[in-house]
Amino acid sequence: MAHPDLRLAAALYALHGASADDLRRTADAALCRGEYTYSLGELGTLRDPILADAGPLFEAALDELGLALPAADAATQFLVRRAIRALAEGVAAPREWLGRLAWLVFGPPGARPSFPDAGAREIAEHYYYLDFPDDPDAVGHVVRRTADLARAWAAADARPVVSPAVLRWGGGTVPAIARHVAAAGAFHDLPILADALEDAGCADDDILDHCRADEPHGRACWVVDAIVGAG
């Protein structure tokens, strides 16, 4: 089990971006899904939590689940990917997610070095072009350009994970399903794609979790884009 919500909370916590209540809610959601450890139970039932209490319990819960607290660089990479993928799929509020991405990529002044990936930096820079209150056409252009760049970045980032062996498996079953999803906008079939990927030997948690998450998709899916582009 990949524990995607806990991995997200761990990344935010590593960058001092999670409050005590965020950690409590994450633990409570995990408990509702049937995930349990002693520390997770203690954290999920804290009343009026403060970080001095919630933080150690959260770290202990991660350890009990066999999850490592990521270093700052790994946490930043994880959250950058999440933000760009959300922008690529067209269901995220562009200003909100671009703001998060800009904070991650450029960092608070003096807090950490800016993110080295030039493509991610180019996408994040569009956050500063959204302030055209009297020109909705200009804002629309920025949003569309951002989505196009994010879609290309997300697909290219995921493509190396989809190996040639996975693409060849079953006579090309995985690319065939991906092309069907892309052509028909059949995002409800993503769990079928996840099953095929897993049967073909793909063990990437991000890809499999995403396809099985039953999350809304707007214009695209970064997993499908990666497979279609590779196949």
BATIMAR-362675 format. One record per residue: x negated, y, z of N, C-alpha, C in turn; residue number from 1. Coordinates in nm, 3 decimals, decimal comma, padded with zeros to 5 digits. Last residue first. Example, Ala and Ser with C-alpha at 12.3 -4.5 7.8 and 13.67 -1.06 7.14 Angstrom:
BEGIN
[r [-01,285; -00,225; 00,708]; [-01,367; -00,106; 00,714]; [-01,290; 00,003; 00,787]; 2]
[r [-01,319; -00,569; 00,780]; [-01,230; -00,450; 00,780]; [-01,320; -00,330; 00,780]; 1]
This chain:
BEGIN
[r [-00,465; 00,532; -02,668]; [-00,427; 00,416; -02,750]; [-00,408; 00,449; -02,895]; 231]
[r [-00,516; 00,770; -02,548]; [-00,624; 00,671; -02,552]; [-00,594; 00,557; -02,647]; 230]
[r [-00,277; 00,908; -02,570]; [-00,398; 00,967; -02,626]; [-00,511; 00,870; -02,638]; 229]
[r [-00,111; 00,732; -02,431]; [-00,085; 00,756; -02,574]; [-00,210; 00,815; -02,640]; 228]
[r [-00,229; 00,755; -02,175]; [-00,225; 00,626; -02,244]; [-00,205; 00,645; -02,393]; 227]
[r [-00,198; 01,027; -02,111]; [-00,331; 00,965; -02,109]; [-00,332; 00,836; -02,189]; 226]
[r [00,081; 01,061; -02,129]; [-00,009; 01,137; -02,218]; [-00,146; 01,071; -02,225]; 225]
[r [00,159; 00,895; -01,915]; [00,197; 00,862; -02,052]; [00,107; 00,933; -02,153]; 224]
[r [00,050; 01,043; -01,703]; [00,009; 00,905; -01,726]; [00,039; 00,864; -01,870]; 223]
[r [00,180; 01,290; -01,718]; [00,036; 01,285; -01,742]; [-00,015; 01,143; -01,764]; 222]
[r [00,467; 01,351; -01,895]; [00,413; 01,271; -01,785]; [00,264; 01,254; -01,813]; 221]
[r [00,693; 01,627; -01,971]; [00,586; 01,532; -01,999]; [00,556; 01,448; -01,876]; 220]
[r [00,889; 01,807; -01,903]; [00,852; 01,797; -02,043]; [00,755; 01,685; -02,073]; 219]
[r [00,982; 01,697; -01,629]; [01,040; 01,797; -01,717]; [01,008; 01,768; -01,862]; 218]
[r [01,076; 01,445; -01,405]; [00,980; 01,491; -01,505]; [01,051; 01,591; -01,595]; 217]
[r [01,118; 01,352; -01,060]; [01,166; 01,411; -01,185]; [01,051; 01,452; -01,276]; 216]
[r [01,008; 01,031; -00,934]; [01,008; 01,177; -00,929]; [01,056; 01,234; -01,061]; 215]
[r [00,968; 00,762; -00,873]; [01,103; 00,811; -00,903]; [01,112; 00,962; -00,886]; 214]
[r [00,722; 00,641; -00,839]; [00,768; 00,736; -00,737]; [00,909; 00,787; -00,759]; 213]
[r [00,586; 00,481; -01,012]; [00,690; 00,417; -00,930]; [00,757; 00,514; -00,833]; 212]
[r [00,396; 00,636; -01,129]; [00,496; 00,573; -01,216]; [00,611; 00,513; -01,136]; 211]
[r [00,240; 00,706; -00,905]; [00,314; 00,807; -00,979]; [00,426; 00,746; -01,062]; 210]
[r [00,127; 00,461; -00,829]; [00,220; 00,530; -00,739]; [00,305; 00,632; -00,814]; 209]
[r [-00,037; 00,412; -01,054]; [00,072; 00,320; -01,020]; [00,175; 00,387; -00,929]; 208]
[r [-00,215; 00,636; -01,046]; [-00,134; 00,606; -01,164]; [-00,014; 00,520; -01,127]; 207]
[r [-00,328; 00,622; -00,788]; [-00,262; 00,744; -00,834]; [-00,168; 00,715; -00,951]; 206]
[r [-00,444; 00,362; -00,778]; [-00,329; 00,396; -00,694]; [-00,255; 00,519; -00,744]; 205]
[r [-00,539; 00,148; -01,027]; [-00,553; 00,286; -00,982]; [-00,427; 00,329; -00,905]; 204]
[r [-00,563; -00,095; -01,143]; [-00,543; -00,094; -00,999]; [-00,552; 00,048; -00,942]; 203]
[r [-00,480; -00,275; -01,428]; [-00,501; -00,141; -01,374]; [-00,469; -00,143; -01,225]; 202]
[r [-00,418; -00,523; -01,537]; [-00,541; -00,510; -01,459]; [-00,571; -00,371; -01,408]; 201]
[r [-00,178; -00,575; -01,649]; [-00,292; -00,566; -01,740]; [-00,424; -00,544; -01,668]; 200]
[r [-00,007; -00,558; -01,436]; [-00,029; -00,691; -01,494]; [-00,151; -00,692; -01,586]; 199]
[r [-00,016; -00,278; -01,409]; [-00,070; -00,363; -01,303]; [-00,099; -00,503; -01,355]; 198]
[r [00,108; -00,197; -01,650]; [-00,029; -00,154; -01,618]; [-00,092; -00,246; -01,514]; 197]
[r [00,361; -00,312; -01,615]; [00,276; -00,357; -01,725]; [00,130; -00,318; -01,699]; 196]
[r [00,451; -00,169; -01,393]; [00,439; -00,315; -01,385]; [00,346; -00,367; -01,494]; 195]
[r [00,453; 00,091; -01,502]; [00,366; 00,060; -01,388]; [00,345; -00,091; -01,376]; 194]
[r [00,651; 00,068; -01,697]; [00,513; 00,094; -01,738]; [00,416; 00,059; -01,626]; 193]
[r [00,864; 00,038; -01,525]; [00,831; -00,073; -01,616]; [00,688; -00,057; -01,666]; 192]
[r [00,867; 00,292; -01,406]; [00,835; 00,173; -01,324]; [00,802; 00,050; -01,408]; 191]
[r [00,940; 00,453; -01,635]; [00,802; 00,455; -01,584]; [00,772; 00,339; -01,489]; 190]
[r [01,194; 00,479; -01,729]; [01,127; 00,351; -01,757]; [00,983; 00,349; -01,706]; 189]
[r [01,274; 00,733; -01,687]; [01,329; 00,634; -01,596]; [01,266; 00,496; -01,617]; 188]
[r [01,175; 00,872; -01,899]; [01,092; 00,869; -01,779]; [01,146; 00,772; -01,674]; 187]
[r [01,205; 00,883; -02,193]; [01,264; 00,781; -02,105]; [01,182; 00,766; -01,977]; 186]
[r [01,168; 01,034; -02,417]; [01,180; 01,103; -02,289]; [01,236; 01,011; -02,182]; 185]
[r [01,119; 00,895; -02,644]; [01,259; 00,903; -02,601]; [01,278; 00,987; -02,475]; 184]
[r [00,842; 00,917; -02,674]; [00,931; 00,949; -02,787]; [01,074; 00,973; -02,741]; 183]
[r [00,739; 00,839; -02,424]; [00,709; 00,970; -02,479]; [00,810; 01,010; -02,586]; 182]
[r [00,835; 00,576; -02,397]; [00,870; 00,677; -02,297]; [00,850; 00,817; -02,353]; 181]
[r [00,712; 00,459; -02,625]; [00,858; 00,462; -02,611]; [00,901; 00,571; -02,512]; 180]
[r [00,443; 00,487; -02,556]; [00,495; 00,558; -02,674]; [00,647; 00,566; -02,671]; 179]
[r [00,436; 00,316; -02,333]; [00,408; 00,458; -02,317]; [00,461; 00,539; -02,435]; 178]
[r [00,487; 00,069; -02,452]; [00,583; 00,123; -02,354]; [00,562; 00,273; -02,338]; 177]
[r [00,256; 00,053; -02,612]; [00,389; 00,049; -02,673]; [00,495; 00,105; -02,579]; 176]
[r [00,040; 00,055; -02,432]; [00,062; 00,170; -02,521]; [00,201; 00,171; -02,584]; 175]
[r [00,106; -00,206; -02,308]; [00,103; -00,080; -02,232]; [00,119; 00,041; -02,324]; 174]
[r [00,087; -00,400; -02,515]; [00,213; -00,376; -02,445]; [00,216; -00,240; -02,376]; 173]
[r [-00,113; -00,499; -02,682]; [-00,083; -00,354; -02,683]; [00,048; -00,319; -02,614]; 172]
[r [-00,128; -00,771; -02,640]; [-00,109; -00,721; -02,776]; [-00,072; -00,575; -02,783]; 171]
[r [-00,177; -00,803; -02,370]; [-00,045; -00,838; -02,423]; [-00,020; -00,786; -02,562]; 170]
[r [-00,422; -00,547; -02,356]; [-00,349; -00,655; -02,290]; [-00,211; -00,678; -02,352]; 169]
[r [-00,545; -00,322; -02,453]; [-00,533; -00,439; -02,543]; [-00,442; -00,548; -02,486]; 168]
[r [-00,545; -00,146; -02,239]; [-00,473; -00,108; -02,361]; [-00,451; -00,228; -02,453]; 167]
[r [-00,710; -00,282; -02,062]; [-00,571; -00,256; -02,025]; [-00,488; -00,224; -02,150]; 166]
[r [-00,949; -00,272; -02,205]; [-00,888; -00,402; -02,175]; [-00,742; -00,386; -02,137]; 165]
[r [-01,009; 00,002; -02,209]; [-00,971; -00,065; -02,334]; [-00,905; -00,200; -02,309]; 164]
[r [-00,858; 00,154; -01,911]; [-00,966; 00,087; -01,984]; [-00,917; 00,027; -02,115]; 163]
[r [-00,787; 00,433; -01,776]; [-00,711; 00,337; -01,858]; [-00,811; 00,269; -01,951]; 162]
[r [-00,962; 00,611; -01,671]; [-00,915; 00,504; -01,583]; [-00,843; 00,395; -01,661]; 161]
[r [-01,007; 00,806; -01,864]; [-01,113; 00,707; -01,838]; [-01,068; 00,590; -01,751]; 160]
[r [-00,759; 00,961; -01,850]; [-00,785; 00,867; -01,960]; [-00,897; 00,767; -01,930]; 159]
[r [-00,724; 01,154; -01,658]; [-00,678; 01,019; -01,628]; [-00,724; 00,916; -01,730]; 158]
[r [-00,828; 01,385; -01,778]; [-00,880; 01,342; -01,648]; [-00,844; 01,197; -01,618]; 157]
[r [-00,670; 01,412; -02,004]; [-00,813; 01,383; -02,020]; [-00,874; 01,331; -01,891]; 156]
[r [-00,425; 01,471; -01,880]; [-00,439; 01,351; -01,963]; [-00,585; 01,313; -01,979]; 155]
[r [-00,485; 01,711; -01,750]; [-00,441; 01,595; -01,673]; [-00,457; 01,466; -01,752]; 154]
[r [-00,553; 01,883; -01,965]; [-00,650; 01,852; -01,859]; [-00,613; 01,724; -01,786]; 153]
[r [-00,315; 01,895; -02,113]; [-00,438; 01,844; -02,175]; [-00,540; 01,802; -02,070]; 152]
[r [-00,146; 02,007; -01,919]; [-00,114; 01,877; -01,978]; [-00,237; 01,815; -02,041]; 151]
[r [-00,266; 02,253; -01,871]; [-00,256; 02,155; -01,763]; [-00,229; 02,016; -01,818]; 150]
[r [-00,233; 02,379; -02,119]; [-00,367; 02,353; -02,068]; [-00,365; 02,245; -01,959]; 149]
[r [00,051; 02,388; -02,127]; [-00,026; 02,320; -02,232]; [-00,167; 02,285; -02,184]; 148]
[r [00,110; 02,540; -01,899]; [00,159; 02,402; -01,910]; [00,081; 02,324; -02,015]; 147]
[r [-00,009; 02,786; -01,968]; [-00,053; 02,713; -01,850]; [-00,014; 02,566; -01,860]; 146]
[r [00,147; 02,856; -02,187]; [00,004; 02,833; -02,205]; [-00,053; 02,753; -02,089]; 145]
[r [00,395; 02,891; -02,059]; [00,379; 02,787; -02,163]; [00,232; 02,754; -02,185]; 144]
[r [00,332; 03,103; -01,883]; [00,381; 02,975; -01,831]; [00,361; 02,863; -01,933]; 143]
[r [00,259; 03,304; -02,064]; [00,162; 03,256; -01,966]; [00,204; 03,119; -01,914]; 142]
[r [00,503; 03,338; -02,201]; [00,384; 03,295; -02,274]; [00,280; 03,238; -02,178]; 141]
[r [00,665; 03,432; -01,993]; [00,697; 03,305; -02,059]; [00,577; 03,250; -02,135]; 140]
[r [00,542; 03,678; -01,945]; [00,541; 03,575; -01,841]; [00,568; 03,438; -01,902]; 139]
[r [00,605; 03,803; -02,188]; [00,464; 03,783; -02,151]; [00,453; 03,674; -02,044]; 138]
[r [00,882; 03,812; -02,172]; [00,819; 03,735; -02,280]; [00,674; 03,705; -02,248]; 137]
[r [00,936; 03,983; -01,960]; [00,959; 03,839; -01,941]; [00,897; 03,755; -02,051]; 136]
[r [00,816; 04,249; -01,850]; [00,792; 04,181; -01,978]; [00,809; 04,030; -01,961]; 135]
[r [00,821; 04,365; -01,608]; [00,901; 04,429; -01,713]; [00,885; 04,361; -01,848]; 134]
[r [00,648; 04,217; -01,446]; [00,791; 04,222; -01,412]; [00,878; 04,281; -01,522]; 133]
[r [00,405; 04,042; -01,468]; [00,456; 04,128; -01,575]; [00,607; 04,145; -01,553]; 132]
[r [00,201; 03,865; -01,329]; [00,266; 03,985; -01,278]; [00,301; 04,081; -01,391]; 131]
[r [00,053; 03,649; -01,414]; [00,197; 03,632; -01,402]; [00,271; 03,758; -01,362]; 130]
[r [-00,219; 03,635; -01,421]; [-00,154; 03,695; -01,538]; [-00,002; 03,690; -01,529]; 129]
[r [-00,321; 03,494; -01,215]; [-00,337; 03,639; -01,207]; [-00,275; 03,711; -01,326]; 128]
[r [-00,284; 03,233; -01,292]; [-00,205; 03,284; -01,179]; [-00,209; 03,437; -01,175]; 127]
[r [-00,471; 03,172; -01,479]; [-00,342; 03,220; -01,528]; [-00,252; 03,270; -01,415]; 126]
[r [-00,685; 03,061; -01,347]; [-00,692; 03,204; -01,378]; [-00,558; 03,259; -01,426]; 125]
[r [-00,631; 02,788; -01,347]; [-00,603; 02,866; -01,226]; [-00,604; 03,015; -01,253]; 124]
[r [-00,726; 02,713; -01,602]; [-00,583; 02,703; -01,570]; [-00,549; 02,794; -01,452]; 123]
[r [-01,000; 02,760; -01,567]; [-00,926; 02,832; -01,672]; [-00,776; 02,829; -01,645]; 122]
[r [-01,060; 02,580; -01,364]; [-01,073; 02,723; -01,339]; [-00,995; 02,804; -01,443]; 121]
[r [-01,025; 02,339; -01,496]; [-00,937; 02,371; -01,384]; [-00,942; 02,520; -01,353]; 120]
[r [-01,237; 02,363; -01,680]; [-01,099; 02,352; -01,726]; [-01,000; 02,387; -01,618]; 119]
[r [-01,466; 02,368; -01,519]; [-01,431; 02,487; -01,598]; [-01,286; 02,482; -01,646]; 118]
[r [-01,518; 02,270; -01,194]; [-01,458; 02,226; -01,321]; [-01,407; 02,347; -01,401]; 117]
[r [-01,609; 02,362; -00,943]; [-01,700; 02,368; -01,059]; [-01,635; 02,334; -01,193]; 116]
[r [-01,455; 02,596; -00,726]; [-01,448; 02,463; -00,787]; [-01,525; 02,463; -00,918]; 115]
[r [-01,663; 02,803; -00,518]; [-01,552; 02,783; -00,611]; [-01,567; 02,647; -00,680]; 114]
[r [-01,760; 02,719; -00,181]; [-01,789; 02,756; -00,319]; [-01,671; 02,728; -00,410]; 113]
[r [-01,577; 02,854; 00,098]; [-01,640; 02,742; 00,030]; [-01,668; 02,784; -00,114]; 112]
[r [-01,542; 03,105; 00,224]; [-01,507; 02,982; 00,294]; [-01,574; 02,860; 00,231]; 111]
[r [-01,583; 03,343; 00,088]; [-01,681; 03,302; 00,187]; [-01,656; 03,169; 00,253]; 110]
[r [-01,243; 03,377; 00,019]; [-01,375; 03,439; 00,011]; [-01,467; 03,394; 00,125]; 109]
[r [-01,091; 03,061; -00,044]; [-01,092; 03,186; 00,033]; [-01,232; 03,246; 00,031]; 108]
[r [-01,108; 02,935; -00,386]; [-01,137; 02,929; -00,242]; [-01,121; 03,062; -00,174]; 107]
[r [-01,075; 02,868; -00,647]; [-01,161; 02,982; -00,618]; [-01,195; 02,992; -00,470]; 106]
[r [-00,923; 02,629; -00,625]; [-01,032; 02,640; -00,722]; [-01,128; 02,753; -00,687]; 105]
[r [-00,730; 02,667; -00,423]; [-00,819; 02,550; -00,421]; [-00,943; 02,572; -00,507]; 104]
[r [-00,606; 02,902; -00,502]; [-00,666; 02,894; -00,368]; [-00,766; 02,779; -00,362]; 103]
[r [-00,511; 02,824; -00,754]; [-00,610; 02,932; -00,744]; [-00,681; 02,929; -00,609]; 102]
[r [-00,323; 02,630; -00,676]; [-00,440; 02,591; -00,754]; [-00,549; 02,697; -00,745]; 101]
[r [-00,133; 02,784; -00,544]; [-00,205; 02,679; -00,471]; [-00,334; 02,641; -00,543]; 100]
[r [-00,054; 02,943; -00,762]; [-00,111; 03,004; -00,642]; [-00,189; 02,903; -00,559]; 99]
[r [00,052; 02,750; -00,928]; [-00,069; 02,820; -00,972]; [-00,135; 02,891; -00,854]; 98]
[r [00,272; 02,681; -00,772]; [00,167; 02,582; -00,792]; [00,039; 02,645; -00,845]; 97]
[r [00,421; 02,925; -00,773]; [00,385; 02,858; -00,648]; [00,266; 02,764; -00,668]; 96]
[r [00,452; 02,978; -01,049]; [00,384; 03,074; -00,961]; [00,337; 03,007; -00,832]; 95]
[r [00,591; 02,746; -01,151]; [00,455; 02,782; -01,194]; [00,383; 02,876; -01,098]; 94]
[r [00,738; 02,490; -00,984]; [00,748; 02,635; -00,997]; [00,609; 02,689; -01,031]; 93]
[r [00,738; 02,184; -01,177]; [00,691; 02,265; -01,065]; [00,715; 02,413; -01,093]; 92]
[r [00,793; 02,048; -01,400]; [00,900; 02,051; -01,300]; [00,862; 02,138; -01,180]; 91]
[r [00,593; 02,009; -01,593]; [00,696; 02,109; -01,617]; [00,810; 02,110; -01,517]; 90]
[r [00,369; 01,856; -01,594]; [00,496; 01,787; -01,613]; [00,615; 01,882; -01,622]; 89]
[r [00,160; 02,029; -01,540]; [00,166; 01,962; -01,670]; [00,304; 01,904; -01,697]; 88]
[r [00,200; 02,098; -01,273]; [00,217; 02,200; -01,377]; [00,233; 02,136; -01,514]; 87]
[r [00,135; 01,851; -01,157]; [00,269; 01,908; -01,138]; [00,297; 02,015; -01,243]; 86]
[r [-00,133; 01,829; -01,233]; [-00,037; 01,732; -01,283]; [00,106; 01,783; -01,268]; 85]
[r [-00,242; 02,040; -01,085]; [-00,245; 02,046; -01,232]; [-00,145; 01,947; -01,291]; 84]
[r [-00,197; 01,948; -00,820]; [-00,140; 02,074; -00,866]; [-00,135; 02,080; -01,019]; 83]
[r [-00,343; 01,706; -00,814]; [-00,199; 01,707; -00,785]; [-00,133; 01,834; -00,840]; 82]
[r [-00,605; 01,793; -00,864]; [-00,537; 01,701; -00,956]; [-00,385; 01,707; -00,936]; 81]
[r [-00,642; 01,948; -00,634]; [-00,647; 02,011; -00,766]; [-00,576; 01,923; -00,868]; 80]
[r [-00,631; 01,748; -00,439]; [-00,525; 01,847; -00,444]; [-00,524; 01,925; -00,575]; 79]
[r [-00,866; 01,599; -00,500]; [-00,734; 01,534; -00,492]; [-00,622; 01,635; -00,509]; 78]
[r [-01,064; 01,797; -00,473]; [-01,042; 01,730; -00,602]; [-00,904; 01,666; -00,607]; 77]
[r [-01,039; 01,855; -00,197]; [-01,013; 01,958; -00,298]; [-00,984; 01,896; -00,433]; 76]
[r [-01,117; 01,610; -00,087]; [-00,983; 01,661; -00,062]; [-00,945; 01,767; -00,165]; 75]
[r [-01,382; 01,598; -00,170]; [-01,288; 01,497; -00,219]; [-01,144; 01,543; -00,199]; 74]
[r [-01,486; 01,820; -00,030]; [-01,494; 01,815; -00,176]; [-01,392; 01,716; -00,233]; 73]
[r [-01,436; 01,750; 00,243]; [-01,374; 01,868; 00,183]; [-01,375; 01,862; 00,030]; 72]
[r [-01,370; 01,396; 00,282]; [-01,455; 01,514; 00,294]; [-01,390; 01,629; 00,217]; 71]
[r [-01,069; 01,236; 00,409]; [-01,162; 01,275; 00,303]; [-01,251; 01,392; 00,342]; 70]
[r [-01,041; 00,981; 00,635]; [-01,018; 01,124; 00,621]; [-01,118; 01,176; 00,519]; 69]
[r [-00,941; 00,662; 00,511]; [-01,047; 00,753; 00,555]; [-01,001; 00,897; 00,541]; 68]
[r [-00,731; 00,407; 00,628]; [-00,747; 00,522; 00,540]; [-00,854; 00,614; 00,597]; 67]
[r [-00,644; 00,201; 00,789]; [-00,756; 00,176; 00,699]; [-00,778; 00,286; 00,598]; 66]
[r [-00,459; 00,256; 00,976]; [-00,407; 00,213; 00,846]; [-00,520; 00,182; 00,746]; 65]
[r [-00,617; 00,348; 01,182]; [-00,541; 00,224; 01,203]; [-00,485; 00,168; 01,073]; 64]
[r [-00,704; 00,589; 01,068]; [-00,800; 00,482; 01,095]; [-00,729; 00,348; 01,113]; 63]
[r [-00,464; 00,733; 01,064]; [-00,533; 00,703; 00,939]; [-00,630; 00,586; 00,959]; 62]
[r [-00,420; 00,749; 01,341]; [-00,326; 00,675; 01,256]; [-00,390; 00,639; 01,123]; 61]
[r [-00,633; 00,913; 01,419]; [-00,627; 00,775; 01,469]; [-00,533; 00,691; 01,384]; 60]
[r [-00,557; 01,149; 01,291]; [-00,684; 01,084; 01,255]; [-00,686; 00,939; 01,301]; 59]
[r [-00,318; 01,198; 01,432]; [-00,316; 01,176; 01,287]; [-00,443; 01,105; 01,241]; 58]
[r [-00,416; 01,235; 01,689]; [-00,324; 01,125; 01,663]; [-00,319; 01,093; 01,514]; 57]
[r [-00,574; 01,469; 01,652]; [-00,636; 01,342; 01,690]; [-00,546; 01,221; 01,666]; 56]
[r [-00,354; 01,651; 01,570]; [-00,470; 01,619; 01,487]; [-00,537; 01,487; 01,525]; 55]
[r [-00,167; 01,682; 01,778]; [-00,128; 01,611; 01,657]; [-00,249; 01,567; 01,575]; 54]
[r [-00,306; 01,828; 01,977]; [-00,250; 01,696; 02,007]; [-00,225; 01,616; 01,880]; 53]
[r [-00,390; 02,055; 01,846]; [-00,485; 01,990; 01,936]; [-00,438; 01,851; 01,976]; 52]
[r [-00,163; 02,145; 01,717]; [-00,264; 02,075; 01,639]; [-00,365; 02,002; 01,727]; 51]
[r [00,140; 02,064; 01,889]; [00,033; 02,158; 01,860]; [-00,080; 02,078; 01,795]; 50]
[r [00,494; 01,998; 01,862]; [00,353; 01,958; 01,855]; [00,260; 02,077; 01,834]; 49]
[r [00,762; 01,964; 01,978]; [00,688; 02,091; 01,976]; [00,538; 02,067; 01,968]; 48]
[r [00,718; 01,622; 02,046]; [00,808; 01,737; 02,050]; [00,725; 01,864; 02,058]; 47]
[r [00,633; 01,329; 01,864]; [00,590; 01,446; 01,940]; [00,695; 01,557; 01,934]; 46]
[r [00,690; 01,111; 01,710]; [00,786; 01,144; 01,815]; [00,741; 01,260; 01,903]; 45]
[r [00,481; 01,074; 01,534]; [00,614; 01,099; 01,480]; [00,717; 01,139; 01,583]; 44]
[r [00,268; 01,012; 01,706]; [00,270; 01,139; 01,634]; [00,411; 01,172; 01,586]; 43]
[r [00,336; 00,754; 01,796]; [00,319; 00,862; 01,892]; [00,329; 00,999; 01,824]; 42]
[r [00,340; 00,618; 01,548]; [00,460; 00,628; 01,629]; [00,452; 00,740; 01,730]; 41]
[r [00,073; 00,644; 01,479]; [00,174; 00,700; 01,391]; [00,306; 00,717; 01,467]; 40]
[r [-00,048; 00,499; 01,683]; [-00,070; 00,644; 01,677]; [00,031; 00,712; 01,586]; 39]
[r [00,046; 00,235; 01,623]; [00,071; 00,298; 01,753]; [00,060; 00,450; 01,742]; 38]
[r [00,203; 00,224; 01,301]; [00,089; 00,197; 01,389]; [00,121; 00,267; 01,521]; 37]
[r [00,408; 00,144; 01,027]; [00,396; 00,167; 01,171]; [00,256; 00,134; 01,221]; 36]
[r [00,648; 00,198; 00,780]; [00,506; 00,193; 00,810]; [00,489; 00,224; 00,958]; 35]
[r [00,912; 00,234; 00,715]; [00,874; 00,106; 00,772]; [00,726; 00,090; 00,797]; 34]
[r [00,990; 00,481; 00,642]; [00,965; 00,386; 00,532]; [00,922; 00,249; 00,584]; 33]
[r [00,993; 00,608; 00,884]; [01,123; 00,579; 00,821]; [01,109; 00,483; 00,704]; 32]
[r [00,719; 00,643; 00,917]; [00,790; 00,552; 01,006]; [00,926; 00,512; 00,946]; 31]
[r [00,675; 00,840; 00,724]; [00,611; 00,709; 00,711]; [00,682; 00,605; 00,796]; 30]
[r [00,821; 01,051; 00,833]; [00,862; 00,995; 00,704]; [00,802; 00,856; 00,683]; 29]
[r [00,671; 01,094; 01,066]; [00,811; 01,054; 01,077]; [00,860; 00,991; 00,947]; 28]
[r [00,428; 01,179; 00,956]; [00,434; 01,055; 01,034]; [00,577; 01,004; 01,044]; 27]
[r [00,514; 01,418; 00,838]; [00,454; 01,313; 00,756]; [00,461; 01,178; 00,828]; 26]
[r [00,595; 01,561; 01,063]; [00,694; 01,524; 00,961]; [00,641; 01,412; 00,871]; 25]
[r [00,346; 01,589; 01,194]; [00,455; 01,516; 01,259]; [00,559; 01,471; 01,157]; 24]
[r [00,208; 01,744; 01,008]; [00,159; 01,610; 01,041]; [00,268; 01,527; 01,107]; 23]
[r [00,361; 01,978; 01,014]; [00,343; 01,905; 00,888]; [00,301; 01,761; 00,917]; 22]
[r [00,320; 02,054; 01,279]; [00,454; 02,008; 01,240]; [00,450; 01,935; 01,106]; 21]
[r [00,054; 02,131; 01,268]; [00,092; 02,020; 01,354]; [00,229; 01,965; 01,315]; 20]
[r [-00,026; 02,199; 00,919]; [00,008; 02,237; 01,055]; [00,042; 02,113; 01,137]; 19]
[r [-00,288; 02,190; 00,689]; [-00,172; 02,120; 00,744]; [-00,149; 02,164; 00,887]; 18]
[r [-00,527; 02,287; 00,594]; [-00,405; 02,337; 00,532]; [-00,280; 02,267; 00,580]; 17]
[r [-00,789; 02,219; 00,639]; [-00,723; 02,305; 00,738]; [-00,596; 02,366; 00,680]; 16]
[r [-00,874; 02,026; 00,472]; [-00,901; 02,163; 00,431]; [-00,833; 02,265; 00,523]; 15]
[r [-00,780; 01,798; 00,591]; [-00,926; 01,812; 00,577]; [-00,965; 01,954; 00,539]; 14]
[r [-00,507; 01,835; 00,559]; [-00,564; 01,844; 00,693]; [-00,715; 01,866; 00,686]; 13]
[r [-00,481; 01,780; 00,285]; [-00,449; 01,913; 00,337]; [-00,512; 01,935; 00,474]; 12]
[r [-00,558; 01,509; 00,287]; [-00,633; 01,606; 00,208]; [-00,607; 01,748; 00,258]; 11]
[r [-00,361; 01,398; 00,453]; [-00,502; 01,391; 00,493]; [-00,586; 01,492; 00,416]; 10]
[r [-00,130; 01,441; 00,304]; [-00,145; 01,510; 00,433]; [-00,291; 01,509; 00,479]; 9]
[r [-00,190; 01,266; 00,091]; [-00,171; 01,409; 00,068]; [-00,191; 01,488; 00,197]; 8]
[r [-00,197; 01,024; 00,227]; [-00,317; 01,069; 00,157]; [-00,309; 01,219; 00,129]; 7]
[r [00,066; 01,009; 00,312]; [-00,039; 01,022; 00,412]; [-00,170; 01,068; 00,349]; 6]
[r [00,194; 00,979; 00,067]; [00,225; 01,096; 00,150]; [00,116; 01,118; 00,256]; 5]
[r [00,085; 00,731; -00,032]; [00,059; 00,859; -00,100]; [00,087; 00,982; -00,014]; 4]
[r [00,001; 00,455; 00,050]; [00,036; 00,562; 00,143]; [00,018; 00,700; 00,080]; 3]
[r [-00,059; 00,220; -00,087]; [-00,148; 00,333; -00,107]; [-00,119; 00,451; -00,014]; 2]
[r [-00,085; -00,119; 00,000]; [00,000; 00,000; 00,000]; [-00,089; 00,124; 00,000]; 1]
